[in-house]
Amino acid sequence: MNKKEAMEEQVIRKYQQDEETMILLFAQWCINHDLDPEALYQRAYPHQPKNHVLTKMMERTVSKEESEPISNQLMLDVLQLFGNDDLAFVVHEEIAKQSSD
């Protein structure tokens, strides 16, 4: 493997790690707000199969009592940073619902 291929592989691995962190953050945010991460994901992406990375990251979440707070704005910013605009829209809807309760 040459230097260019090695660098490309490293960039891909880093992106995948960052993506997993984003998914873990999303799953934990959902837990913290008594929401089902898989149901929200399915609402945002109804034609996609089950997200196996989300399932894997859900195993790493903690109870909302054990979790550090995750601000709504941070969650929206991170989702949009990764181009998950549909999921950010669904999260925004849930934030609006909880604000009106």
Backbone atoms as SQL, in Angstrom:
CREATE TABLE atoms (id INTEGER PRIMARY KEY, chain TEXT, resi INTEGER, resn TEXT, atom TEXT, x REAL, y REAL, z REAL);
INSERT INTO atoms VALUES
  (1, 'A', 1, 'MET', 'N', 0.845, -1.171, 0.000),
  (2, 'A', 1, 'MET', 'CA', 0.000, 0.000, 0.000),
  (3, 'A', 1, 'MET', 'C', 0.896, 1.241, 0.000),
  (4, 'A', 2, 'ASN', 'N', 0.619, 2.159, -0.902),
  (5, 'A', 2, 'ASN', 'CA', 1.427, 3.365, -0.966),
  (6, 'A', 2, 'ASN', 'C', 0.912, 4.419, 0.032),
  (7, 'A', 3, 'LYS', 'N', 1.640, 5.514, 0.137),
  (8, 'A', 3, 'LYS', 'CA', 1.292, 6.553, 1.118),
  (9, 'A', 3, 'LYS', 'C', -0.093, 7.138, 0.874),
  (10, 'A', 4, 'LYS', 'N', -0.436, 7.362, -0.380),
  (11, 'A', 4, 'LYS', 'CA', -1.738, 7.944, -0.712),
  (12, 'A', 4, 'LYS', 'C', -2.866, 7.009, -0.266),
  (13, 'A', 5, 'GLU', 'N', -2.740, 5.732, -0.569),
  (14, 'A', 5, 'GLU', 'CA', -3.767, 4.762, -0.170),
  (15, 'A', 5, 'GLU', 'C', -3.866, 4.663, 1.341),
  (16, 'A', 6, 'ALA', 'N', -2.726, 4.685, 2.019),
  (17, 'A', 6, 'ALA', 'CA', -2.717, 4.617, 3.482),
  (18, 'A', 6, 'ALA', 'C', -3.412, 5.831, 4.084),
  (19, 'A', 7, 'MET', 'N', -3.151, 7.004, 3.509),
  (20, 'A', 7, 'MET', 'CA', -3.785, 8.224, 4.008),
  (21, 'A', 7, 'MET', 'C', -5.291, 8.189, 3.768),
  (22, 'A', 8, 'GLU', 'N', -5.699, 7.737, 2.583),
  (23, 'A', 8, 'GLU', 'CA', -7.124, 7.635, 2.275),
  (24, 'A', 8, 'GLU', 'C', -7.814, 6.676, 3.243),
  (25, 'A', 9, 'GLU', 'N', -7.165, 5.566, 3.523),
  (26, 'A', 9, 'GLU', 'CA', -7.727, 4.592, 4.457),
  (27, 'A', 9, 'GLU', 'C', -7.847, 5.184, 5.861),
  (28, 'A', 10, 'GLN', 'N', -6.859, 5.955, 6.268),
  (29, 'A', 10, 'GLN', 'CA', -6.886, 6.600, 7.584),
  (30, 'A', 10, 'GLN', 'C', -8.025, 7.625, 7.660),
  (31, 'A', 11, 'VAL', 'N', -8.230, 8.385, 6.601),
  (32, 'A', 11, 'VAL', 'CA', -9.317, 9.368, 6.567),
  (33, 'A', 11, 'VAL', 'C', -10.664, 8.655, 6.667),
  (34, 'A', 12, 'ILE', 'N', -10.815, 7.567, 5.954),
  (35, 'A', 12, 'ILE', 'CA', -12.065, 6.799, 5.996),
  (36, 'A', 12, 'ILE', 'C', -12.318, 6.247, 7.397),
  (37, 'A', 13, 'ARG', 'N', -11.283, 5.690, 8.026),
  (38, 'A', 13, 'ARG', 'CA', -11.426, 5.159, 9.395),
  (39, 'A', 13, 'ARG', 'C', -11.823, 6.266, 10.369),
  (40, 'A', 14, 'LYS', 'N', -11.195, 7.429, 10.232),
  (41, 'A', 14, 'LYS', 'CA', -11.498, 8.555, 11.117),
  (42, 'A', 14, 'LYS', 'C', -12.945, 9.004, 10.935),
  (43, 'A', 15, 'TYR', 'N', -13.402, 9.085, 9.701),
  (44, 'A', 15, 'TYR', 'CA', -14.785, 9.464, 9.436),
  (45, 'A', 15, 'TYR', 'C', -15.741, 8.442, 10.051),
  (46, 'A', 16, 'GLN', 'N', -15.443, 7.166, 9.900),
  (47, 'A', 16, 'GLN', 'CA', -16.299, 6.118, 10.461),
  (48, 'A', 16, 'GLN', 'C', -16.351, 6.218, 11.989),
  (49, 'A', 17, 'GLN', 'N', -15.207, 6.499, 12.608),
  (50, 'A', 17, 'GLN', 'CA', -15.179, 6.670, 14.068),
  (51, 'A', 17, 'GLN', 'C', -16.010, 7.878, 14.479),
  (52, 'A', 18, 'ASP', 'N', -15.864, 8.978, 13.747),
  (53, 'A', 18, 'ASP', 'CA', -16.635, 10.182, 14.046),
  (54, 'A', 18, 'ASP', 'C', -18.130, 9.929, 13.853),
  (55, 'A', 19, 'GLU', 'N', -18.458, 9.175, 12.814),
  (56, 'A', 19, 'GLU', 'CA', -19.856, 8.845, 12.553),
  (57, 'A', 19, 'GLU', 'C', -20.426, 7.997, 13.699),
  (58, 'A', 20, 'GLU', 'N', -19.653, 7.042, 14.186),
  (59, 'A', 20, 'GLU', 'CA', -20.101, 6.229, 15.318),
  (60, 'A', 20, 'GLU', 'C', -20.319, 7.100, 16.556),
  (61, 'A', 21, 'THR', 'N', -19.438, 8.074, 16.767),
  (62, 'A', 21, 'THR', 'CA', -19.596, 8.988, 17.895),
  (63, 'A', 21, 'THR', 'C', -20.885, 9.786, 17.746),
  (64, 'A', 22, 'MET', 'N', -21.172, 10.258, 16.532),
  (65, 'A', 22, 'MET', 'CA', -22.402, 10.996, 16.270),
  (66, 'A', 22, 'MET', 'C', -23.622, 10.119, 16.553),
  (67, 'A', 23, 'ILE', 'N', -23.583, 8.880, 16.131),
  (68, 'A', 23, 'ILE', 'CA', -24.703, 7.967, 16.342),
  (69, 'A', 23, 'ILE', 'C', -24.871, 7.658, 17.832),
  (70, 'A', 24, 'LEU', 'N', -23.768, 7.473, 18.543),
  (71, 'A', 24, 'LEU', 'CA', -23.837, 7.258, 19.989),
  (72, 'A', 24, 'LEU', 'C', -24.433, 8.477, 20.676),
  (73, 'A', 25, 'LEU', 'N', -24.019, 9.657, 20.270),
  (74, 'A', 25, 'LEU', 'CA', -24.562, 10.893, 20.834),
  (75, 'A', 25, 'LEU', 'C', -26.072, 10.974, 20.595),
  (76, 'A', 26, 'PHE', 'N', -26.496, 10.644, 19.381),
  (77, 'A', 26, 'PHE', 'CA', -27.919, 10.638, 19.050),
  (78, 'A', 26, 'PHE', 'C', -28.675, 9.642, 19.924),
  (79, 'A', 27, 'ALA', 'N', -28.151, 8.436, 20.038),
  (80, 'A', 27, 'ALA', 'CA', -28.822, 7.404, 20.840),
  (81, 'A', 27, 'ALA', 'C', -28.925, 7.842, 22.301),
  (82, 'A', 28, 'GLN', 'N', -27.850, 8.417, 22.825),
  (83, 'A', 28, 'GLN', 'CA', -27.871, 8.854, 24.221),
  (84, 'A', 28, 'GLN', 'C', -28.816, 10.031, 24.410),
  (85, 'A', 29, 'TRP', 'N', -28.854, 10.950, 23.459),
  (86, 'A', 29, 'TRP', 'CA', -29.787, 12.078, 23.524),
  (87, 'A', 29, 'TRP', 'C', -31.226, 11.544, 23.593),
  (88, 'A', 30, 'CYS', 'N', -31.519, 10.550, 22.763),
  (89, 'A', 30, 'CYS', 'CA', -32.857, 9.946, 22.771),
  (90, 'A', 30, 'CYS', 'C', -33.166, 9.336, 24.142),
  (91, 'A', 31, 'ILE', 'N', -32.247, 8.559, 24.680),
  (92, 'A', 31, 'ILE', 'CA', -32.434, 7.947, 25.999),
  (93, 'A', 31, 'ILE', 'C', -32.687, 9.028, 27.032),
  (94, 'A', 32, 'ASN', 'N', -31.905, 10.104, 26.977),
  (95, 'A', 32, 'ASN', 'CA', -32.050, 11.199, 27.937),
  (96, 'A', 32, 'ASN', 'C', -33.409, 11.887, 27.858),
  (97, 'A', 33, 'HIS', 'N', -34.074, 11.764, 26.695),
  (98, 'A', 33, 'HIS', 'CA', -35.381, 12.398, 26.498),
  (99, 'A', 33, 'HIS', 'C', -36.518, 11.372, 26.406),
  (100, 'A', 34, 'ASP', 'N', -36.248, 10.158, 26.880),
  (101, 'A', 34, 'ASP', 'CA', -37.257, 9.085, 26.885),
  (102, 'A', 34, 'ASP', 'C', -37.829, 8.806, 25.497),
  (103, 'A', 35, 'LEU', 'N', -36.950, 8.813, 24.503),
  (104, 'A', 35, 'LEU', 'CA', -37.350, 8.542, 23.126),
  (105, 'A', 35, 'LEU', 'C', -36.666, 7.275, 22.632),
  (106, 'A', 36, 'ASP', 'N', -37.263, 6.614, 21.677),
  (107, 'A', 36, 'ASP', 'CA', -36.708, 5.402, 21.086),
  (108, 'A', 36, 'ASP', 'C', -35.846, 5.800, 19.880),
  (109, 'A', 37, 'PRO', 'N', -34.526, 5.637, 19.978),
  (110, 'A', 37, 'PRO', 'CA', -33.649, 6.050, 18.875),
  (111, 'A', 37, 'PRO', 'C', -33.980, 5.370, 17.546),
  (112, 'A', 38, 'GLU', 'N', -34.309, 4.090, 17.602),
  (113, 'A', 38, 'GLU', 'CA', -34.608, 3.368, 16.358),
  (114, 'A', 38, 'GLU', 'C', -35.897, 3.866, 15.727),
  (115, 'A', 39, 'ALA', 'N', -36.890, 4.212, 16.545),
  (116, 'A', 39, 'ALA', 'CA', -38.157, 4.723, 16.016),
  (117, 'A', 39, 'ALA', 'C', -37.957, 6.097, 15.364),
  (118, 'A', 40, 'LEU', 'N', -37.167, 6.954, 15.997),
  (119, 'A', 40, 'LEU', 'CA', -36.894, 8.266, 15.413),
  (120, 'A', 40, 'LEU', 'C', -36.123, 8.124, 14.103),
  (121, 'A', 41, 'TYR', 'N', -35.132, 7.244, 14.106),
  (122, 'A', 41, 'TYR', 'CA', -34.353, 7.013, 12.891),
  (123, 'A', 41, 'TYR', 'C', -35.268, 6.509, 11.774),
  (124, 'A', 42, 'GLN', 'N', -36.154, 5.598, 12.104),
  (125, 'A', 42, 'GLN', 'CA', -37.067, 5.037, 11.099),
  (126, 'A', 42, 'GLN', 'C', -38.017, 6.104, 10.567),
  (127, 'A', 43, 'ARG', 'N', -38.442, 7.023, 11.435),
  (128, 'A', 43, 'ARG', 'CA', -39.288, 8.137, 10.995),
  (129, 'A', 43, 'ARG', 'C', -38.550, 9.026, 10.005),
  (130, 'A', 44, 'ALA', 'N', -37.271, 9.257, 10.264),
  (131, 'A', 44, 'ALA', 'CA', -36.479, 10.120, 9.390),
  (132, 'A', 44, 'ALA', 'C', -36.139, 9.432, 8.068),
  (133, 'A', 45, 'TYR', 'N', -35.874, 8.143, 8.149),
  (134, 'A', 45, 'TYR', 'CA', -35.445, 7.379, 6.973),
  (135, 'A', 45, 'TYR', 'C', -36.311, 6.127, 6.819),
  (136, 'A', 46, 'PRO', 'N', -37.590, 6.302, 6.446),
  (137, 'A', 46, 'PRO', 'CA', -38.515, 5.158, 6.422),
  (138, 'A', 46, 'PRO', 'C', -38.181, 4.085, 5.392),
  (139, 'A', 47, 'HIS', 'N', -37.422, 4.434, 4.381),
  (140, 'A', 47, 'HIS', 'CA', -37.132, 3.453, 3.327),
  (141, 'A', 47, 'HIS', 'C', -35.777, 2.778, 3.498),
  (142, 'A', 48, 'GLN', 'N', -35.077, 3.109, 4.579),
  (143, 'A', 48, 'GLN', 'CA', -33.785, 2.476, 4.822),
  (144, 'A', 48, 'GLN', 'C', -33.957, 1.264, 5.729),
  (145, 'A', 49, 'PRO', 'N', -33.100, 0.269, 5.546),
  (146, 'A', 49, 'PRO', 'CA', -33.156, -0.887, 6.459),
  (147, 'A', 49, 'PRO', 'C', -32.690, -0.476, 7.856),
  (148, 'A', 50, 'LYS', 'N', -32.859, -1.380, 8.781),
  (149, 'A', 50, 'LYS', 'CA', -32.427, -1.131, 10.160),
  (150, 'A', 50, 'LYS', 'C', -30.959, -0.716, 10.171),
  (151, 'A', 51, 'ASN', 'N', -30.639, 0.289, 10.967),
  (152, 'A', 51, 'ASN', 'CA', -29.270, 0.790, 11.051),
  (153, 'A', 51, 'ASN', 'C', -28.515, -0.028, 12.100),
  (154, 'A', 52, 'HIS', 'N', -27.614, -0.889, 11.630),
  (155, 'A', 52, 'HIS', 'CA', -26.891, -1.783, 12.536),
  (156, 'A', 52, 'HIS', 'C', -25.886, -1.041, 13.407),
  (157, 'A', 53, 'VAL', 'N', -25.364, 0.071, 12.915),
  (158, 'A', 53, 'VAL', 'CA', -24.446, 0.869, 13.738),
  (159, 'A', 53, 'VAL', 'C', -25.222, 1.487, 14.901),
  (160, 'A', 54, 'LEU', 'N', -26.441, 1.938, 14.642),
  (161, 'A', 54, 'LEU', 'CA', -27.279, 2.484, 15.708),
  (162, 'A', 54, 'LEU', 'C', -27.556, 1.415, 16.761),
  (163, 'A', 55, 'THR', 'N', -27.882, 0.225, 16.324),
  (164, 'A', 55, 'THR', 'CA', -28.119, -0.881, 17.259),
  (165, 'A', 55, 'THR', 'C', -26.873, -1.141, 18.101),
  (166, 'A', 56, 'LYS', 'N', -25.724, -1.137, 17.459),
  (167, 'A', 56, 'LYS', 'CA', -24.452, -1.360, 18.160),
  (168, 'A', 56, 'LYS', 'C', -24.179, -0.232, 19.164),
  (169, 'A', 57, 'MET', 'N', -24.430, 0.998, 18.765),
  (170, 'A', 57, 'MET', 'CA', -24.171, 2.139, 19.648),
  (171, 'A', 57, 'MET', 'C', -25.160, 2.191, 20.809),
  (172, 'A', 58, 'MET', 'N', -26.356, 1.681, 20.613),
  (173, 'A', 58, 'MET', 'CA', -27.340, 1.658, 21.697),
  (174, 'A', 58, 'MET', 'C', -26.850, 0.797, 22.858),
  (175, 'A', 59, 'GLU', 'N', -26.043, -0.193, 22.548),
  (176, 'A', 59, 'GLU', 'CA', -25.470, -1.042, 23.596),
  (177, 'A', 59, 'GLU', 'C', -24.496, -0.256, 24.473),
  (178, 'A', 60, 'ARG', 'N', -23.999, 0.849, 23.964),
  (179, 'A', 60, 'ARG', 'CA', -23.021, 1.654, 24.699),
  (180, 'A', 60, 'ARG', 'C', -23.650, 2.831, 25.455),
  (181, 'A', 61, 'THR', 'N', -24.964, 3.004, 25.320),
  (182, 'A', 61, 'THR', 'CA', -25.616, 4.094, 26.044),
  (183, 'A', 61, 'THR', 'C', -25.742, 3.738, 27.522),
  (184, 'A', 62, 'VAL', 'N', -25.983, 4.763, 28.326),
  (185, 'A', 62, 'VAL', 'CA', -26.205, 4.584, 29.757),
  (186, 'A', 62, 'VAL', 'C', -27.582, 5.135, 30.089),
  (187, 'A', 63, 'SER', 'N', -28.038, 4.883, 31.302),
  (188, 'A', 63, 'SER', 'CA', -29.340, 5.426, 31.698),
  (189, 'A', 63, 'SER', 'C', -29.259, 6.947, 31.710),
  (190, 'A', 64, 'LYS', 'N', -30.396, 7.593, 31.605),
  (191, 'A', 64, 'LYS', 'CA', -30.360, 9.059, 31.582),
  (192, 'A', 64, 'LYS', 'C', -29.857, 9.622, 32.899),
  (193, 'A', 65, 'GLU', 'N', -30.001, 8.869, 33.975),
  (194, 'A', 65, 'GLU', 'CA', -29.490, 9.317, 35.269),
  (195, 'A', 65, 'GLU', 'C', -27.954, 9.307, 35.302),
  (196, 'A', 66, 'GLU', 'N', -27.358, 8.401, 34.554),
  (197, 'A', 66, 'GLU', 'CA', -25.899, 8.285, 34.514),
  (198, 'A', 66, 'GLU', 'C', -25.265, 9.197, 33.458),
  (199, 'A', 67, 'SER', 'N', -26.058, 9.675, 32.547),
  (200, 'A', 67, 'SER', 'CA', -25.547, 10.422, 31.404),
  (201, 'A', 67, 'SER', 'C', -25.306, 11.889, 31.731),
  (202, 'A', 68, 'GLU', 'N', -24.327, 12.432, 31.053),
  (203, 'A', 68, 'GLU', 'CA', -24.141, 13.883, 31.064),
  (204, 'A', 68, 'GLU', 'C', -25.236, 14.480, 30.175),
  (205, 'A', 69, 'PRO', 'N', -25.673, 15.688, 30.457),
  (206, 'A', 69, 'PRO', 'CA', -26.680, 16.311, 29.584),
  (207, 'A', 69, 'PRO', 'C', -26.114, 16.549, 28.175),
  (208, 'A', 70, 'ILE', 'N', -26.972, 16.406, 27.196),
  (209, 'A', 70, 'ILE', 'CA', -26.632, 16.703, 25.806),
  (210, 'A', 70, 'ILE', 'C', -27.623, 17.760, 25.355),
  (211, 'A', 71, 'SER', 'N', -27.141, 18.930, 25.039),
  (212, 'A', 71, 'SER', 'CA', -28.056, 20.015, 24.676),
  (213, 'A', 71, 'SER', 'C', -28.739, 19.719, 23.343),
  (214, 'A', 72, 'ASN', 'N', -29.943, 20.220, 23.217),
  (215, 'A', 72, 'ASN', 'CA', -30.690, 20.058, 21.976),
  (216, 'A', 72, 'ASN', 'C', -29.939, 20.686, 20.804),
  (217, 'A', 73, 'GLN', 'N', -29.364, 21.857, 21.037),
  (218, 'A', 73, 'GLN', 'CA', -28.655, 22.552, 19.958),
  (219, 'A', 73, 'GLN', 'C', -27.431, 21.767, 19.505),
  (220, 'A', 74, 'LEU', 'N', -26.693, 21.190, 20.446),
  (221, 'A', 74, 'LEU', 'CA', -25.538, 20.358, 20.081),
  (222, 'A', 74, 'LEU', 'C', -25.989, 19.186, 19.231),
  (223, 'A', 75, 'MET', 'N', -27.082, 18.539, 19.632),
  (224, 'A', 75, 'MET', 'CA', -27.567, 17.387, 18.880),
  (225, 'A', 75, 'MET', 'C', -27.921, 17.789, 17.457),
  (226, 'A', 76, 'LEU', 'N', -28.630, 18.885, 17.308),
  (227, 'A', 76, 'LEU', 'CA', -29.004, 19.351, 15.971),
  (228, 'A', 76, 'LEU', 'C', -27.771, 19.718, 15.146),
  (229, 'A', 77, 'ASP', 'N', -26.823, 20.408, 15.763),
  (230, 'A', 77, 'ASP', 'CA', -25.608, 20.820, 15.049),
  (231, 'A', 77, 'ASP', 'C', -24.812, 19.616, 14.560),
  (232, 'A', 78, 'VAL', 'N', -24.670, 18.607, 15.411),
  (233, 'A', 78, 'VAL', 'CA', -23.896, 17.419, 15.045),
  (234, 'A', 78, 'VAL', 'C', -24.582, 16.656, 13.916),
  (235, 'A', 79, 'LEU', 'N', -25.891, 16.502, 14.000),
  (236, 'A', 79, 'LEU', 'CA', -26.619, 15.804, 12.938),
  (237, 'A', 79, 'LEU', 'C', -26.462, 16.532, 11.608),
  (238, 'A', 80, 'GLN', 'N', -26.587, 17.843, 11.641),
  (239, 'A', 80, 'GLN', 'CA', -26.461, 18.614, 10.398),
  (240, 'A', 80, 'GLN', 'C', -25.028, 18.593, 9.873),
  (241, 'A', 81, 'LEU', 'N', -24.051, 18.582, 10.759),
  (242, 'A', 81, 'LEU', 'CA', -22.652, 18.508, 10.351),
  (243, 'A', 81, 'LEU', 'C', -22.393, 17.246, 9.529),
  (244, 'A', 82, 'PHE', 'N', -23.062, 16.155, 9.892),
  (245, 'A', 82, 'PHE', 'CA', -22.888, 14.889, 9.180),
  (246, 'A', 82, 'PHE', 'C', -23.888, 14.718, 8.035),
  (247, 'A', 83, 'GLY', 'N', -24.661, 15.760, 7.748),
  (248, 'A', 83, 'GLY', 'CA', -25.594, 15.701, 6.631),
  (249, 'A', 83, 'GLY', 'C', -26.853, 14.916, 6.909),
  (250, 'A', 84, 'ASN', 'N', -27.154, 14.693, 8.194),
  (251, 'A', 84, 'ASN', 'CA', -28.370, 13.972, 8.568),
  (252, 'A', 84, 'ASN', 'C', -29.523, 14.959, 8.767),
  (253, 'A', 85, 'ASP', 'N', -29.826, 15.686, 7.709),
  (254, 'A', 85, 'ASP', 'CA', -30.841, 16.733, 7.808),
  (255, 'A', 85, 'ASP', 'C', -32.229, 16.174, 8.116),
  (256, 'A', 86, 'ASP', 'N', -32.555, 15.018, 7.535),
  (257, 'A', 86, 'ASP', 'CA', -33.870, 14.419, 7.805),
  (258, 'A', 86, 'ASP', 'C', -33.987, 14.026, 9.275),
  (259, 'A', 87, 'LEU', 'N', -32.928, 13.466, 9.824),
  (260, 'A', 87, 'LEU', 'CA', -32.937, 13.089, 11.233),
  (261, 'A', 87, 'LEU', 'C', -32.952, 14.336, 12.116),
  (262, 'A', 88, 'ALA', 'N', -32.221, 15.359, 11.721),
  (263, 'A', 88, 'ALA', 'CA', -32.229, 16.619, 12.472),
  (264, 'A', 88, 'ALA', 'C', -33.637, 17.203, 12.493),
  (265, 'A', 89, 'PHE', 'N', -34.368, 17.088, 11.389),
  (266, 'A', 89, 'PHE', 'CA', -35.743, 17.584, 11.319),
  (267, 'A', 89, 'PHE', 'C', -36.638, 16.840, 12.311),
  (268, 'A', 90, 'VAL', 'N', -36.506, 15.511, 12.364),
  (269, 'A', 90, 'VAL', 'CA', -37.305, 14.700, 13.292),
  (270, 'A', 90, 'VAL', 'C', -36.940, 15.047, 14.743),
  (271, 'A', 91, 'VAL', 'N', -35.650, 15.215, 15.014),
  (272, 'A', 91, 'VAL', 'CA', -35.209, 15.603, 16.356),
  (273, 'A', 91, 'VAL', 'C', -35.799, 16.969, 16.710),
  (274, 'A', 92, 'HIS', 'N', -35.773, 17.894, 15.759),
  (275, 'A', 92, 'HIS', 'CA', -36.344, 19.226, 15.995),
  (276, 'A', 92, 'HIS', 'C', -37.833, 19.127, 16.319),
  (277, 'A', 93, 'GLU', 'N', -38.549, 18.264, 15.617),
  (278, 'A', 93, 'GLU', 'CA', -39.977, 18.051, 15.916),
  (279, 'A', 93, 'GLU', 'C', -40.161, 17.571, 17.357),
  (280, 'A', 94, 'GLU', 'N', -39.314, 16.649, 17.792),
  (281, 'A', 94, 'GLU', 'CA', -39.420, 16.127, 19.161),
  (282, 'A', 94, 'GLU', 'C', -39.084, 17.206, 20.189),
  (283, 'A', 95, 'ILE', 'N', -38.122, 18.044, 19.885),
  (284, 'A', 95, 'ILE', 'CA', -37.772, 19.149, 20.780),
  (285, 'A', 95, 'ILE', 'C', -38.972, 20.086, 20.907),
  (286, 'A', 96, 'ALA', 'N', -39.600, 20.377, 19.787),
  (287, 'A', 96, 'ALA', 'CA', -40.777, 21.264, 19.793),
  (288, 'A', 96, 'ALA', 'C', -41.913, 20.655, 20.605),
  (289, 'A', 97, 'LYS', 'N', -42.134, 19.340, 20.455),
  (290, 'A', 97, 'LYS', 'CA', -43.187, 18.660, 21.228),
  (291, 'A', 97, 'LYS', 'C', -42.905, 18.770, 22.710),
  (292, 'A', 98, 'GLN', 'N', -41.658, 18.527, 23.113),
  (293, 'A', 98, 'GLN', 'CA', -41.308, 18.545, 24.528),
  (294, 'A', 98, 'GLN', 'C', -41.367, 19.965, 25.082),
  (295, 'A', 99, 'SER', 'N', -41.098, 20.955, 24.253),
  (296, 'A', 99, 'SER', 'CA', -41.174, 22.337, 24.697),
  (297, 'A', 99, 'SER', 'C', -42.608, 22.781, 24.925),
  (298, 'A', 100, 'SER', 'N', -43.535, 22.182, 24.173),
  (299, 'A', 100, 'SER', 'CA', -44.945, 22.564, 24.308),
  (300, 'A', 100, 'SER', 'C', -45.662, 21.814, 25.428),
  (301, 'A', 101, 'ASP', 'N', -45.041, 20.765, 25.948),
  (302, 'A', 101, 'ASP', 'CA', -45.668, 19.989, 27.038),
  (303, 'A', 101, 'ASP', 'C', -45.634, 20.733, 28.352);
